[in-house]
């Protein structure tokens, strides 16, 4: 979008906040990926996809729902799903009720992978994020994350409590 107006530059406090967020955005994914790659031969994105499936009652979600929960595009999720399927962690099945819908289904092997991987991942998340913050900061982080995600995509707000409810199409 072009405009004839002068840009609204960041003031000193806004710049500090932006640079802190930028640093976190660049460094945290690598730190999470490193631990998961080393300990479980999974990327953070792959682990989150498996974990989201593990939290549904029937370990199944529409691929479109899973893409929302992983904050990834359908294209990226499809690529990752192929790798997870080759490893035997998930299967992809056409919906029994809607032939246009593909469900991702966590296999028993995939569930075992989540169960084995979760303790190390949670300990790392706790060390890098949770324990570094006060309860007030953690609450603010949740609100900040939701606000930014809504600004990025107002039509598709990130609400894991609403999305992981076991809804799928068989």
DSSP file (Angstrom, degrees, kcal/mol; ACC not computed):
  #  RESIDUE AA STRUCTURE BP1 BP2  ACC     N-H-->O    O-->H-N    N-H-->O    O-->H-N    TCO  KAPPA ALPHA  PHI   PSI    X-CA   Y-CA   Z-CA
    1    1 A X              0   0    0      0, 0.0     2,-0.3     0, 0.0     0, 0.0   0.000 360.0 360.0 360.0 123.1    0.0    0.0    0.0
    2    2 A X        +     0   0    0      2,-0.0     2,-0.3     0, 0.0     3,-0.0  -0.751 360.0 178.5-100.9 150.4    1.5    3.3   -1.0
    3    3 A X        -     0   0    0     -2,-0.3     4,-0.1     2,-0.2     0, 0.0  -0.986  36.2-135.2-147.5 154.4    0.6    6.6    0.6
    4    4 A X  S    S+     0   0    0     -2,-0.3     2,-0.1     2,-0.1     3,-0.1   0.534  78.5 100.3 -86.1  -7.3    1.6   10.2    0.3
    5    5 A X  S    S-     0   0    0      1,-0.1    -2,-0.2     3,-0.0     2,-0.1  -0.433  84.4-101.3 -79.0 153.1    1.8   10.6    4.0
    6    6 A X        -     0   0    0     -2,-0.1    -1,-0.1     1,-0.1    -2,-0.1  -0.414  47.9 -98.7 -63.7 145.7    5.1   10.5    5.9
    7    7 A X        -     0   0    0      1,-0.1     2,-1.2    -2,-0.1    -1,-0.1  -0.387  30.0-119.5 -65.2 147.9    5.7    7.1    7.6
    8    8 A X        -     0   0    0     -3,-0.1    -1,-0.1    -2,-0.0    -3,-0.0  -0.765  37.7-151.1 -87.8  94.8    4.8    7.0   11.3
    9    9 A X        -     0   0    0     -2,-1.2     2,-0.2     1,-0.1     6,-0.0  -0.228  18.9-100.9 -68.6 155.6    8.2    6.1   12.7
   10   10 A X        -     0   0    0      4,-0.1    -1,-0.1     1,-0.1     2,-0.1  -0.543  32.8-133.3 -74.7 138.1    8.6    4.1   15.9
   11   11 A X     >  -     0   0    0     -2,-0.2     4,-2.7     1,-0.1     5,-0.2  -0.297  37.9 -88.4 -80.3 178.9    9.4    6.1   19.0
   12   12 A X  H  > S+     0   0    0      1,-0.2     4,-2.1     2,-0.2     5,-0.1   0.892 127.8  43.9 -59.5 -44.5   12.2    4.9   21.3
   13   13 A X  H  > S+     0   0    0      2,-0.2     4,-2.3     1,-0.2    -1,-0.2   0.905 114.1  49.7 -69.3 -41.2    9.9    2.6   23.4
   14   14 A X  H  > S+     0   0    0      1,-0.2     4,-2.7     2,-0.2    -2,-0.2   0.900 111.0  51.0 -62.3 -40.8    8.1    1.2   20.4
   15   15 A X  H  X S+     0   0    0     -4,-2.7     4,-2.9     2,-0.2     5,-0.2   0.915 109.7  49.5 -63.6 -43.7   11.5    0.5   18.8
   16   16 A X  H  X S+     0   0    0     -4,-2.1     4,-2.1    -5,-0.2    -2,-0.2   0.922 113.1  46.9 -61.8 -43.6   12.8   -1.3   21.9
   17   17 A X  H  X S+     0   0    0     -4,-2.3     4,-2.4     2,-0.2    -2,-0.2   0.923 113.6  48.3 -63.6 -44.1    9.6   -3.4   22.1
   18   18 A X  H  X S+     0   0    0     -4,-2.7     4,-3.0     1,-0.2    -2,-0.2   0.916 111.8  48.5 -63.4 -44.2    9.8   -4.2   18.4
   19   19 A X  H  X S+     0   0    0     -4,-2.9     4,-2.4     2,-0.2    -1,-0.2   0.866 111.2  50.8 -67.0 -34.9   13.5   -5.2   18.5
   20   20 A X  H  X S+     0   0    0     -4,-2.1     4,-2.1    -5,-0.2    -1,-0.2   0.931 113.6  44.9 -65.6 -44.5   12.9   -7.4   21.5
   21   21 A X  H  X S+     0   0    0     -4,-2.4     4,-2.9     2,-0.2    -2,-0.2   0.925 112.6  51.5 -64.1 -44.3   10.0   -9.2   19.7
   22   22 A X  H  X S+     0   0    0     -4,-3.0     4,-2.0     1,-0.2     5,-0.2   0.920 109.5  50.1 -59.0 -44.8   12.1   -9.5   16.5
   23   23 A X  H  X S+     0   0    0     -4,-2.4     4,-2.4     1,-0.2     5,-0.3   0.914 112.2  47.2 -59.9 -43.1   15.0  -11.0   18.4
   24   24 A X  H  X S+     0   0    0     -4,-2.1     4,-2.6     1,-0.2     5,-0.4   0.918 109.7  53.5 -64.1 -43.3   12.6  -13.5   20.1
   25   25 A X  H  < S+     0   0    0     -4,-2.9     4,-0.5     1,-0.2    -1,-0.2   0.846 115.0  41.3 -61.6 -34.0   11.0  -14.3   16.7
   26   26 A X  H  X S+     0   0    0     -4,-2.0     4,-0.5    -5,-0.2    -1,-0.2   0.866 123.8  34.1 -80.5 -37.4   14.4  -15.1   15.2
   27   27 A X  H  X S+     0   0    0     -4,-2.4     4,-2.0    -5,-0.2    -3,-0.2   0.838 106.9  61.4 -93.7 -34.7   16.0  -17.0   18.0
   28   28 A X  H  X S+     0   0    0     -4,-2.6     4,-2.6    -5,-0.3     5,-0.3   0.925 101.4  52.2 -63.9 -46.1   13.2  -18.9   19.8
   29   29 A X  H  > S+     0   0    0     -4,-0.5     4,-2.9    -5,-0.4    -1,-0.2   0.912 111.5  48.2 -58.0 -39.8   12.2  -21.1   16.8
   30   30 A X  H  X S+     0   0    0     -4,-0.5     4,-2.6     2,-0.2    -1,-0.2   0.896 111.0  50.2 -65.1 -39.5   15.8  -22.2   16.3
   31   31 A X  H  X S+     0   0    0     -4,-2.0     4,-1.6     2,-0.2    -2,-0.2   0.901 114.2  44.6 -65.9 -40.5   16.2  -23.0   20.0
   32   32 A X  H  X S+     0   0    0     -4,-2.6     4,-2.1     2,-0.2     5,-0.2   0.923 114.3  49.1 -68.9 -44.3   13.0  -25.1   19.9
   33   33 A X  H  X S+     0   0    0     -4,-2.9     4,-3.3    -5,-0.3     5,-0.3   0.915 107.5  55.5 -60.4 -43.5   13.9  -26.8   16.7
   34   34 A X  H  X S+     0   0    0     -4,-2.6     4,-2.4     1,-0.2     5,-0.2   0.922 109.8  45.0 -57.9 -46.7   17.4  -27.6   17.9
   35   35 A X  H  X S+     0   0    0     -4,-1.6     4,-2.7     2,-0.2     5,-0.3   0.933 117.0  44.4 -64.4 -45.2   16.2  -29.4   21.0
   36   36 A X  H  X>S+     0   0    0     -4,-2.1     4,-2.7     2,-0.2     6,-1.1   0.898 114.2  48.9 -69.1 -39.9   13.5  -31.4   19.1
   37   37 A X  H  X5S+     0   0    0     -4,-3.3     4,-1.2     4,-0.3    -1,-0.2   0.938 116.2  44.0 -62.0 -45.8   15.8  -32.3   16.3
   38   38 A X  H  <5S+     0   0    0     -4,-2.4    -2,-0.2    -5,-0.3    -1,-0.2   0.925 125.6  30.5 -64.8 -46.5   18.5  -33.5   18.7
   39   39 A X  H  <5S+     0   0    0     -4,-2.7    -2,-0.2    -5,-0.2    -3,-0.2   0.746 139.1  11.8 -90.1 -24.4   16.2  -35.4   21.0
   40   40 A X  H  <5S-     0   0    0     -4,-2.7    -3,-0.2    -5,-0.3    -2,-0.2   0.408  88.1-118.6-137.2   1.0   13.4  -36.6   18.7
   41   41 A X  S  <<S+     0   0    0     -4,-1.2     2,-0.3    -5,-0.7    -4,-0.3   0.891  77.4 118.4  54.8  40.9   14.4  -36.1   15.1
   42   42 A X        -     0   0    0     -6,-1.1    -1,-0.2    -9,-0.2    -2,-0.2  -0.970  63.1-127.5-131.7 148.4   11.4  -33.7   14.7
   43   43 A X     >  -     0   0    0     -2,-0.3     4,-2.5    -7,-0.1     5,-0.2  -0.503  34.1-109.2 -81.5 165.0   11.1  -30.1   13.8
   44   44 A X  H  > S+     0   0    0      1,-0.2     4,-2.7     2,-0.2     5,-0.2   0.914 121.4  52.8 -60.7 -42.2    9.0  -27.9   16.1
   45   45 A X  H  > S+     0   0    0      2,-0.2     4,-2.1     1,-0.2    -1,-0.2   0.912 109.8  48.1 -60.5 -43.6    6.3  -27.6   13.4
   46   46 A X  H  > S+     0   0    0      2,-0.2     4,-2.3     1,-0.2    -1,-0.2   0.924 112.2  49.2 -63.1 -44.3    6.2  -31.4   13.1
   47   47 A X  H  X S+     0   0    0     -4,-2.5     4,-3.1     1,-0.2    -2,-0.2   0.925 109.8  50.7 -62.1 -44.3    6.0  -31.9   16.9
   48   48 A X  H  X S+     0   0    0     -4,-2.7     4,-2.8     1,-0.2     5,-0.2   0.907 109.2  51.8 -62.0 -40.9    3.2  -29.3   17.2
   49   49 A X  H  X S+     0   0    0     -4,-2.1     4,-1.8    -5,-0.2    -1,-0.2   0.939 113.6  43.7 -60.3 -46.3    1.2  -31.0   14.5
   50   50 A X  H  X S+     0   0    0     -4,-2.3     4,-2.1     1,-0.2    -2,-0.2   0.919 114.1  50.6 -64.2 -43.2    1.5  -34.4   16.3
   51   51 A X  H  X S+     0   0    0     -4,-3.1     4,-1.1     1,-0.2    -2,-0.2   0.898 108.0  51.9 -64.1 -40.9    0.8  -32.8   19.7
   52   52 A X  H  < S+     0   0    0     -4,-2.8     3,-0.5     1,-0.2     4,-0.3   0.901 111.0  48.2 -63.6 -39.8   -2.4  -31.1   18.4
   53   53 A X  H >< S+     0   0    0     -4,-1.8     3,-1.4    -5,-0.2    -1,-0.2   0.884 107.0  57.1 -64.8 -37.6   -3.6  -34.4   17.0
   54   54 A X  H 3< S+     0   0    0     -4,-2.1    -1,-0.2     1,-0.3    -2,-0.2   0.736 100.4  59.3 -66.8 -21.4   -2.9  -36.1   20.3
   55   55 A X  T 3< S+     0   0    0     -4,-1.1     2,-0.3    -3,-0.5    -1,-0.3   0.492  86.6  89.7 -89.0  -3.1   -5.1  -33.7   22.2
   56   56 A X  S X  S-     0   0    0     -3,-1.4     3,-1.4    -4,-0.3     5,-0.1  -0.700  85.3-120.0 -92.1 148.6   -8.3  -34.5   20.3
   57   57 A X  T 3  S+     0   0    0     -2,-0.3    -1,-0.1     1,-0.3    -4,-0.0   0.854 113.8  29.6 -56.8 -37.4  -10.5  -37.3   21.6
   58   58 A X  T 3  S-     0   0    0      2,-0.3    -1,-0.3   108,-0.1    48,-0.1   0.233 107.5-119.1-108.4  15.1  -10.2  -39.4   18.4
   59   59 A X  S <  S+     0   0    0     -3,-1.4    47,-2.9    -6,-0.2     2,-0.3   0.854  77.9 112.8  53.5  40.7   -6.7  -38.2   17.5
   60   60 A X  E     +A  105   0A   0     45,-0.2     2,-0.3    -7,-0.1    -2,-0.3  -1.000  36.5 167.9-145.3 139.9   -8.0  -36.8   14.2
   61   61 A X  E     -A  104   0A   0     43,-2.1    43,-3.3    -2,-0.3   107,-0.2  -0.991  42.2 -98.1-146.4 151.0   -8.5  -33.3   12.7
   62   62 A X  E  >  -A  103   0A   0    105,-0.5     4,-2.5    -2,-0.3    41,-0.3  -0.426  37.7-121.3 -59.2 144.2   -9.3  -31.9    9.3
   63   63 A X  H  > S+     0   0    0     39,-2.7     4,-2.2     1,-0.2     5,-0.2   0.881 115.0  55.8 -57.9 -36.8   -6.1  -30.8    7.7
   64   64 A X  H  > S+     0   0    0     38,-0.3     4,-1.4     2,-0.2    -1,-0.2   0.891 108.2  47.2 -64.7 -38.6   -7.5  -27.3    7.5
   65   65 A X  H  > S+     0   0    0      1,-0.2     4,-2.2     2,-0.2    -2,-0.2   0.910 111.2  51.7 -66.0 -41.7   -8.1  -27.3   11.3
   66   66 A X  H  X S+     0   0    0     -4,-2.5     4,-2.0     1,-0.2    -2,-0.2   0.856 104.9  55.7 -65.1 -34.8   -4.6  -28.6   11.9
   67   67 A X  H  <>S+     0   0    0     -4,-2.2     5,-2.1    -5,-0.2     4,-0.5   0.877 108.3  48.8 -65.8 -35.4   -3.1  -25.8    9.7
   68   68 A X  H ><5S+     0   0    0     -4,-1.4     3,-0.9     3,-0.2    -2,-0.2   0.934 111.8  48.7 -66.1 -46.0   -4.8  -23.2   12.0
   69   69 A X  H 3<5S+     0   0    0     -4,-2.2    -2,-0.2     1,-0.3    -1,-0.2   0.805 115.8  42.9 -66.4 -29.8   -3.5  -24.9   15.1
   70   70 A X  T 3<5S-     0   0    0     -4,-2.0    -1,-0.3    -5,-0.2    -2,-0.2   0.481 104.8-128.9 -92.5  -3.2    0.0  -25.1   13.8
   71   71 A X  T < 5 +     0   0    0     -3,-0.9     2,-0.3    -4,-0.5    -3,-0.2   0.871  67.7 127.1  55.5  38.1   -0.1  -21.6   12.4
   72   72 A X      < -     0   0    0     -5,-2.1    -1,-0.2    -6,-0.2    -2,-0.2  -0.849  64.5-103.0-122.6 159.5    1.1  -23.0    9.1
   73   73 A X     >  -     0   0    0     -2,-0.3     4,-2.6     1,-0.1     5,-0.2  -0.348  32.3-114.2 -73.2 160.2   -0.1  -22.8    5.5
   74   74 A X  H  > S+     0   0    0      1,-0.2     4,-2.7     2,-0.2     5,-0.2   0.880 118.3  54.9 -61.4 -37.2   -1.9  -25.8    4.0
   75   75 A X  H  > S+     0   0    0      2,-0.2     4,-2.0     1,-0.2    -1,-0.2   0.941 110.2  44.1 -62.2 -48.1    1.0  -26.2    1.6
   76   76 A X  H  > S+     0   0    0      1,-0.2     4,-2.5     2,-0.2     5,-0.2   0.924 114.4  50.1 -63.3 -44.0    3.5  -26.4    4.5
   77   77 A X  H  X S+     0   0    0     -4,-2.6     4,-3.1     1,-0.2    -2,-0.2   0.906 108.6  52.2 -62.5 -41.7    1.3  -28.7    6.4
   78   78 A X  H  X S+     0   0    0     -4,-2.7     4,-1.8     2,-0.2    -1,-0.2   0.910 110.3  48.7 -60.9 -42.1    0.8  -31.0    3.4
   79   79 A X  H  X S+     0   0    0     -4,-2.0     4,-1.4     2,-0.2    -2,-0.2   0.934 115.2  43.8 -62.5 -46.6    4.6  -31.2    3.0
   80   80 A X  H  X S+     0   0    0     -4,-2.5     4,-2.7     1,-0.2     5,-0.2   0.883 108.8  58.1 -66.8 -38.7    5.1  -32.0    6.6
   81   81 A X  H  X S+     0   0    0     -4,-3.1     4,-2.6     1,-0.2    -1,-0.2   0.878 102.5  55.0 -60.1 -37.7    2.2  -34.5    6.7
   82   82 A X  H  X S+     0   0    0     -4,-1.8     4,-2.3     2,-0.2    -1,-0.2   0.927 110.1  45.7 -60.2 -44.4    3.9  -36.5    3.9
   83   83 A X  H  X S+     0   0    0     -4,-1.4     4,-1.5     2,-0.2    -2,-0.2   0.928 114.3  47.3 -65.3 -44.8    7.1  -36.8    6.0
   84   84 A X  H  <>S+     0   0    0     -4,-2.7     5,-2.5     1,-0.2     6,-0.9   0.855 111.9  51.4 -65.6 -34.1    5.1  -37.7    9.1
   85   85 A X  H ><5S+     0   0    0     -4,-2.6     3,-1.3    -5,-0.2    -1,-0.2   0.911 106.6  53.1 -68.1 -42.8    3.1  -40.3    7.1
   86   86 A X  H 3<5S+     0   0    0     -4,-2.3    -1,-0.2     1,-0.3    -2,-0.2   0.828 109.0  50.7 -60.6 -31.9    6.3  -41.9    5.7
   87   87 A X  T 3<5S-     0   0    0     -4,-1.5    -1,-0.3    -5,-0.1    -2,-0.2   0.532 117.0-116.1 -83.8  -6.2    7.5  -42.3    9.3
   88   88 A X  T < 5S+     0   0    0     -3,-1.3    22,-0.5    -4,-0.3    21,-0.3   0.631  83.1 118.3  83.4  13.7    4.3  -43.9   10.3
   89   89 A X  S   <S+     0   0    0     -5,-2.5    18,-2.2    20,-0.2     2,-0.3   0.781  78.8  11.6 -85.1 -28.6    3.2  -41.1   12.7
   90   90 A X  E     -B  106   0A   0     -6,-0.9     2,-0.3    16,-0.3    -2,-0.2  -0.932  59.4-151.4-139.0 164.4    0.1  -40.1   10.9
   91   91 A X  E     -B  105   0A   0     14,-2.2    14,-3.0    -2,-0.3     2,-0.5  -0.942  15.6-138.6-126.5 156.5   -2.2  -41.2    8.2
   92   92 A X  E     -B  104   0A   0     -2,-0.3     2,-0.4    12,-0.2    12,-0.2  -0.976  26.2-179.1-116.1 130.1   -4.3  -39.0    6.0
   93   93 A X  E     -B  103   0A   0     10,-2.6    10,-3.5    -2,-0.5     2,-0.2  -0.964  30.3-113.8-131.8 143.4   -7.8  -40.2    5.2
   94   94 A X  E     -B  102   0A   0     -2,-0.4     8,-0.2     8,-0.2     5,-0.1  -0.527  46.7-100.8 -70.4 140.9  -10.7  -38.9    3.2
   95   95 A X        -     0   0    0      6,-2.8    75,-0.2     3,-0.6    -1,-0.1  -0.325  17.5-140.9 -61.9 141.6  -13.7  -37.9    5.4
   96   96 A X  S    S+     0   0    0      1,-0.2     3,-0.2    73,-0.2    -1,-0.1   0.769 103.0  38.8 -71.0 -26.2  -16.5  -40.4    5.5
   97   97 A X  S    S+     0   0    0      1,-0.3     2,-0.3     4,-0.0    -1,-0.2   0.678 124.9  30.1-101.0 -20.3  -19.0  -37.5    5.4
   98   98 A X    >   -     0   0    0      3,-0.2     3,-2.2    71,-0.1    -3,-0.6  -0.873  60.6-158.9-145.5 106.9  -17.4  -35.1    2.9
   99   99 A X  T 3  S+     0   0    0     -2,-0.3    -1,-0.1     1,-0.3    -3,-0.0   0.637  92.3  62.3 -61.4 -15.5  -15.2  -36.4    0.1
  100  100 A X  T 3  S+     0   0    0     -6,-0.1     2,-0.4     2,-0.0    -1,-0.3   0.607  90.3  84.5 -84.2 -11.4  -13.6  -33.0   -0.2
  101  101 A X    <   -     0   0    0     -3,-2.2    -6,-2.8    -6,-0.1     2,-0.5  -0.768  60.1-161.4-100.2 133.9  -12.2  -33.1    3.3
  102  102 A X  E     - B   0  94A   0     -2,-0.4   -39,-2.7    -8,-0.2     2,-0.4  -0.958   9.9-155.5-111.4 129.3   -8.9  -34.9    4.3
  103  103 A X  E     -AB  62  93A   0    -10,-3.5   -10,-2.6    -2,-0.5     2,-0.5  -0.829   9.3-140.1-101.7 141.3   -8.4  -35.7    7.9
  104  104 A X  E     -AB  61  92A   0    -43,-3.3   -43,-2.1    -2,-0.4     2,-0.5  -0.873  22.5-164.8 -93.7 133.4   -5.0  -36.2    9.6
  105  105 A X  E     -AB  60  91A   0    -14,-3.0   -14,-2.2    -2,-0.5     2,-0.4  -0.982  16.1-133.0-126.7 125.4   -5.1  -39.1   12.0
  106  106 A X  E     - B   0  90A   0    -47,-2.9   -16,-0.3    -2,-0.5   -17,-0.1  -0.630  25.2-144.5 -76.7 125.4   -2.4  -39.8   14.6
  107  107 A X     >  -     0   0    0    -18,-2.2     4,-2.5    -2,-0.4     5,-0.2  -0.295  27.5-103.3 -81.2 171.1   -1.3  -43.4   14.6
  108  108 A X  H  > S+     0   0    0      1,-0.2     4,-2.4     2,-0.2     5,-0.2   0.892 126.4  51.9 -60.8 -39.1   -0.4  -45.4   17.7
  109  109 A X  H  > S+     0   0    0    -21,-0.3     4,-1.8     2,-0.2    -1,-0.2   0.894 109.6  49.7 -64.2 -39.4    3.3  -45.0   16.7
  110  110 A X  H  > S+     0   0    0    -22,-0.5     4,-2.2   -21,-0.3    -2,-0.2   0.893 109.7  50.6 -65.6 -40.2    2.7  -41.2   16.4
  111  111 A X  H  X S+     0   0    0     -4,-2.5     4,-2.7     1,-0.2    -2,-0.2   0.906 109.1  51.3 -64.3 -41.0    1.1  -41.1   19.8
  112  112 A X  H  X S+     0   0    0     -4,-2.4     4,-2.3     1,-0.2    -1,-0.2   0.878 108.5  52.5 -62.6 -36.8    4.0  -43.0   21.3
  113  113 A X  H  X S+     0   0    0     -4,-1.8     4,-2.1     2,-0.2    -2,-0.2   0.914 110.4  47.3 -65.0 -43.2    6.4  -40.4   19.6
  114  114 A X  H  X S+     0   0    0     -4,-2.2     4,-2.9     2,-0.2    -2,-0.2   0.937 112.3  49.5 -62.6 -46.8    4.4  -37.5   21.3
  115  115 A X  H  X S+     0   0    0     -4,-2.7     4,-0.6     1,-0.2    -2,-0.2   0.890 115.1  44.0 -60.9 -40.5    4.5  -39.3   24.7
  116  116 A X  H  < S+     0   0    0     -4,-2.3     4,-0.4    -5,-0.2    -1,-0.2   0.832 120.1  41.3 -73.0 -32.1    8.2  -39.9   24.4
  117  117 A X  H  X S+     0   0    0     -4,-2.1     4,-2.0    -5,-0.2     3,-0.4   0.801  96.6  76.4 -87.0 -31.7    9.0  -36.4   23.1
  118  118 A X  H  X S+     0   0    0     -4,-2.9     4,-3.2     1,-0.2     5,-0.3   0.856  88.1  55.6 -55.3 -45.7    6.7  -34.3   25.3
  119  119 A X  H  X S+     0   0    0     -4,-0.6     4,-2.1     1,-0.2    -1,-0.2   0.926 112.4  41.9 -58.3 -45.4    8.7  -34.3   28.5
  120  120 A X  H  > S+     0   0    0     -4,-0.4     4,-1.9    -3,-0.4    -1,-0.2   0.893 116.7  48.7 -66.8 -39.8   11.9  -32.9   27.0
  121  121 A X  H  X S+     0   0    0     -4,-2.0     4,-2.8     2,-0.2     5,-0.2   0.934 112.0  48.0 -66.4 -45.7   10.0  -30.4   24.9
  122  122 A X  H  X S+     0   0    0     -4,-3.2     4,-2.8     1,-0.2    -2,-0.2   0.899 110.4  52.3 -63.0 -40.0    8.0  -29.1   27.8
  123  123 A X  H  X S+     0   0    0     -4,-2.1     4,-2.2    -5,-0.3    -1,-0.2   0.897 111.9  46.6 -61.8 -39.2   11.1  -28.8   30.0
  124  124 A X  H  X S+     0   0    0     -4,-1.9     4,-2.7     2,-0.2     5,-0.3   0.912 113.0  48.0 -70.2 -43.0   12.8  -26.8   27.2
  125  125 A X  H  X>S+     0   0    0     -4,-2.8     4,-2.7     2,-0.2     5,-1.4   0.914 112.5  50.3 -61.7 -42.8    9.7  -24.5   26.7
  126  126 A X  H  <>S+     0   0    0     -4,-2.8     5,-3.1    -5,-0.2     6,-0.4   0.930 113.0  46.1 -61.2 -45.1    9.5  -24.1   30.5
  127  127 A X  H  <5S+     0   0    0     -4,-2.2    -2,-0.2    -5,-0.2    -1,-0.2   0.924 121.1  36.2 -64.0 -45.9   13.2  -23.1   30.6
  128  128 A X  H  <5S+     0   0    0     -4,-2.7    -2,-0.2    -5,-0.1    -1,-0.2   0.815 137.6   1.9 -81.2 -31.2   13.1  -20.7   27.7
  129  129 A X  T ><5S+     0   0    0     -4,-2.7     3,-0.5    -5,-0.3     4,-0.5   0.755 122.8  46.6-122.9 -64.0    9.7  -19.1   28.1
  130  130 A X  G > <S+     0   0    0     -5,-1.4     3,-1.4     1,-0.3    -4,-0.2   0.920 116.6  41.0 -60.8 -52.4    7.5  -20.1   31.0
  131  131 A X  G 3 <S+     0   0    0     -5,-3.1    -1,-0.3     1,-0.3    -4,-0.1   0.660 107.3  64.4 -73.8 -14.3   10.0  -19.9   33.9
  132  132 A X  G <  S+     0   0    0     -3,-0.5     2,-0.3    -6,-0.4    -1,-0.3   0.575 100.8  64.0 -80.2  -9.4   11.5  -16.7   32.4
  133  133 A X  S <  S-     0   0    0     -3,-1.4     2,-0.1    -4,-0.5    -4,-0.0  -0.833  79.4-123.8-119.0 151.6    8.2  -14.8   33.0
  134  134 A X     >  -     0   0    0     -2,-0.3     4,-2.6     1,-0.1     5,-0.2  -0.441  40.7-103.2 -77.3 164.2    6.1  -13.8   36.0
  135  135 A X  H  > S+     0   0    0      1,-0.2     4,-2.1     2,-0.2     5,-0.2   0.881 125.4  51.5 -57.0 -36.8    2.5  -15.0   36.0
  136  136 A X  H  > S+     0   0    0      2,-0.2     4,-2.3     1,-0.2    -1,-0.2   0.911 110.3  47.7 -66.0 -42.2    1.5  -11.5   35.0
  137  137 A X  H  > S+     0   0    0      2,-0.2     4,-2.8     1,-0.2    -2,-0.2   0.885 110.1  53.1 -65.5 -38.4    3.9  -11.5   32.1
  138  138 A X  H  X S+     0   0    0     -4,-2.6     4,-2.1     2,-0.2    -2,-0.2   0.917 109.9  47.4 -63.3 -43.3    2.7  -14.9   31.0
  139  139 A X  H  X S+     0   0    0     -4,-2.1     4,-2.1     2,-0.2    -2,-0.2   0.912 113.2  48.7 -62.5 -43.3   -0.9  -13.6   30.9
  140  140 A X  H  X S+     0   0    0     -4,-2.3     4,-3.0     1,-0.2    -2,-0.2   0.892 108.2  54.7 -64.0 -39.6    0.2  -10.5   29.0
  141  141 A X  H  X S+     0   0    0     -4,-2.8     4,-3.0     2,-0.2     5,-0.2   0.913 107.3  50.3 -60.5 -43.1    2.2  -12.7   26.6
  142  142 A X  H  X S+     0   0    0     -4,-2.1     4,-2.3     2,-0.2    -1,-0.2   0.941 113.9  44.5 -58.7 -48.4   -0.9  -14.8   25.8
  143  143 A X  H  X S+     0   0    0     -4,-2.1     4,-2.3     2,-0.2    -2,-0.2   0.893 114.2  49.4 -65.1 -40.1   -3.0  -11.6   25.2
  144  144 A X  H  X S+     0   0    0     -4,-3.0     4,-2.6     2,-0.2     5,-0.2   0.933 110.8  50.0 -64.6 -46.7   -0.2  -10.1   23.1
  145  145 A X  H  X S+     0   0    0     -4,-3.0     4,-2.6    -5,-0.2    -2,-0.2   0.925 112.4  46.7 -58.7 -45.9    0.2  -13.2   21.0
  146  146 A X  H  X S+     0   0    0     -4,-2.3     4,-2.3    -5,-0.2    12,-0.2   0.904 112.0  50.9 -63.5 -41.5   -3.6  -13.4   20.4
  147  147 A X  H  X S+     0   0    0     -4,-2.3     4,-2.0     2,-0.2    -2,-0.2   0.913 112.8  45.3 -63.8 -42.8   -3.8   -9.7   19.5
  148  148 A X  H  X S+     0   0    0     -4,-2.6     4,-2.1     2,-0.2    -2,-0.2   0.924 112.9  50.3 -67.6 -43.5   -0.9   -9.9   17.0
  149  149 A X  H  X S+     0   0    0     -4,-2.6     4,-2.3    -5,-0.2    -2,-0.2   0.886 110.7  50.0 -62.1 -37.6   -2.3  -13.1   15.4
  150  150 A X  H  < S+     0   0    0     -4,-2.3    -1,-0.2     2,-0.2    -2,-0.2   0.878 109.1  51.4 -67.8 -36.8   -5.7  -11.5   15.0
  151  151 A X  H  < S+     0   0    0     -4,-2.0     3,-0.4     1,-0.2    -2,-0.2   0.859 111.3  49.0 -66.2 -34.1   -4.1   -8.4   13.4
  152  152 A X  H  < S+     0   0    0     -4,-2.1     2,-0.2     1,-0.2    -2,-0.2   0.917 135.0   7.2 -69.7 -44.0   -2.3  -10.8   11.0
  153  153 A X    ><  +     0   0    0     -4,-2.3     3,-1.6    -5,-0.2    -1,-0.2  -0.676  63.8 175.9-143.6  83.5   -5.4  -12.7   10.1
  154  154 A X  T 3  S+     0   0    0     -3,-0.4     3,-0.5     1,-0.3    -1,-0.1   0.746  83.7  56.1 -63.4 -22.6   -8.6  -11.3   11.5
  155  155 A X  T 3  S+     0   0    0      1,-0.2    -1,-0.3    -5,-0.1     2,-0.1   0.593 113.7  39.5 -83.4 -10.4  -10.8  -13.9    9.7
  156  156 A X  S <  S-     0   0    0     -3,-1.6    -1,-0.2    -7,-0.2    -2,-0.1  -0.481  78.7-173.6-138.7  63.8   -8.9  -16.7   11.3
  157  157 A X        -     0   0    0     -3,-0.5     2,-0.8     1,-0.1    -7,-0.1  -0.303  29.0-116.9 -65.5 144.7   -8.1  -15.9   14.9
  158  158 A X        +     0   0    0    -12,-0.2     2,-0.3     4,-0.0    -1,-0.1  -0.725  49.1 152.0 -83.9 112.9   -5.9  -18.4   16.8
  159  159 A X    >>  -     0   0    0     -2,-0.8     4,-1.9     1,-0.1     3,-0.9  -0.749  20.4-174.9-141.5  90.9   -7.9  -19.9   19.6
  160  160 A X  H 3> S+     0   0    0     -2,-0.3     4,-2.4     1,-0.3    -1,-0.1   0.816  84.0  58.7 -60.4 -30.2   -6.6  -23.4   20.5
  161  161 A X  H 34 S+     0   0    0      1,-0.2    -1,-0.3     2,-0.2    -2,-0.0   0.856 110.9  41.7 -66.9 -33.2   -9.4  -24.0   23.0
  162  162 A X  H <4 S+     0   0    0     -3,-0.9    -2,-0.2     1,-0.1    -1,-0.2   0.809 118.8  44.4 -81.5 -30.8  -12.0  -23.4   20.4
  163  163 A X  H  < S+     0   0    0     -4,-1.9     2,-1.7     1,-0.2     4,-0.3   0.896 103.0  61.6 -86.4 -41.3  -10.3  -25.4   17.6
  164  164 A X     <  +     0   0    0     -4,-2.4    -1,-0.2    -5,-0.2  -103,-0.0  -0.637  65.0 119.4 -87.3  86.0   -9.1  -28.5   19.5
  165  165 A X  S    S-     0   0    0     -2,-1.7    -1,-0.2     2,-0.1     3,-0.1   0.180  90.1 -97.0-131.9  14.9  -12.5  -29.8   20.5
  166  166 A X  S    S+     0   0    0      1,-0.3     2,-0.4    -3,-0.2    -2,-0.1   0.537  71.8 151.4  84.0   4.0  -12.4  -33.2   18.8
  167  167 A X        +     0   0    0     -4,-0.3  -105,-0.5     2,-0.0     2,-0.3  -0.578  13.3 136.4 -75.5 126.0  -14.4  -31.9   15.8
  168  168 A X        -     0   0    0     -2,-0.4     2,-0.6  -107,-0.2  -107,-0.1  -0.950  52.9-111.7-153.9 171.1  -13.6  -33.8   12.7
  169  169 A X              0   0    0     -2,-0.3   -73,-0.2     1,-0.1   -71,-0.1  -0.950 360.0 360.0-113.1 117.4  -15.4  -35.3    9.8
  170  170 A X              0   0    0     -2,-0.6    -1,-0.1   -75,-0.2   -76,-0.0   0.465 360.0 360.0 -81.1 360.0  -15.3  -39.1    9.7
